């Protein structure tokens, strides 16, 4: 897996970048992948990945080829060194986040503390 380090410390695998690019190609507007951390979930914090056309003061913006990734300033410290990957196999399908900053997570894999 080839990865590219961004300014905010998030790593986006080639597979994840390719999947995001293919999803964005179906959209008519200029969207970016927004990665955020919000309070909630059984372990305290949860990840959010969604397409967004807004930019806010303090946003950290970086590019992975044709894919723009946006992280808000509050979420950035929680995501330093986190790897976003995409798998499409019989065993696993979808985006995953491997975060070295997480000290624990719940069984669903979508929240951490």
N, C-alpha and C positions, 0 to 999 in steps of 0.2 A: 504494500500500500504506500503510494507516494503522497506526501503531505506537504503543505505549504504553511509556514508560520505567518500569522497576520499580526498587525500592530496590537490588537487587543489580546493576543495570545491564543485565540481559538484556532484549532487546526481543522481544515476541511479536506477530507480524503478526495482523491480523484473520482471515486465512485459517487460520493455525495455531491460533488460539484457537477458531475455529468447528469445526475438525476435532477438536481435543481434546475440546471440549464434546460433540460428537456421539458420540465413542467412550466418553466417561464416562457418557453417558446410558444406555448399554447395561449398565453395571455396577450392582450392587446396593449396594455399599458406598461410603463417602465416600473417594474417591481424589483424589490430586493428581498433577500432572505433575512428576516429579523430574528435574532437569537436573543432571548431574554430569560431571566430568572425571576420568579415571582414567589411570594409567600403562599403557602398552601401545600396540599399533598400530605400524605401520612407521615413523611419524614421531615417536613418543615418547609422545604423549598421545592419548586418544580420548574422544569424547563418548558419554554414555549418556543416553537419554531413556526413562523408564519410569513407569508408574503405581505409586504407593506410598501406603499408608495410615498409614505411620509418620512420626513427627516426632522429631528428635534434637536434643540441646542444640547450639546454634549455628546451626541451620537458619535460613535467611532465607526467609520466606514472603511472597508477594505474590499479588494477585488481578487477573485480566483478565476482568472480567465474572463469569461463572459458573465460570471456570477458576482453580484455585489452582495456583501454580507454587512449587516448593520447590527451593532450592539449598543445598547444604551449605557451611559456612564455608570449607573448603579449596578448593572449586571456584570460589567466587564471584570471586576476583581474575582467574581465567582467562577469565571470561565477561562481564566489563564491556564493554558496547557490542555484544555478540554479538546477532545477529538470528536468531530461529527463525522459519522460514516453512514453508508447506505448499503444494505444487503438485499438481494433478491434471490433467495435460495429456498429450498423446501423447508429447511429448519428455521429460517428467519427471513422476514421481509419488513423493510422500512428503515427509518433513520434511527440511529443509536448515538448516544453521547457517552463517551468514556471520560470521566472527569477526575483527575488526580486530587482535586480539592475536596471532593465529597468524602465525608468520614463515615457515611452509612447511607443506605437507600432502602426503599420499600420493595416489596415483591413485584410491584408493577413495573419497576425500572424507570418510572417517569418523575420520581421525586427523590430528593436527597437532603442531607444536612451536613 
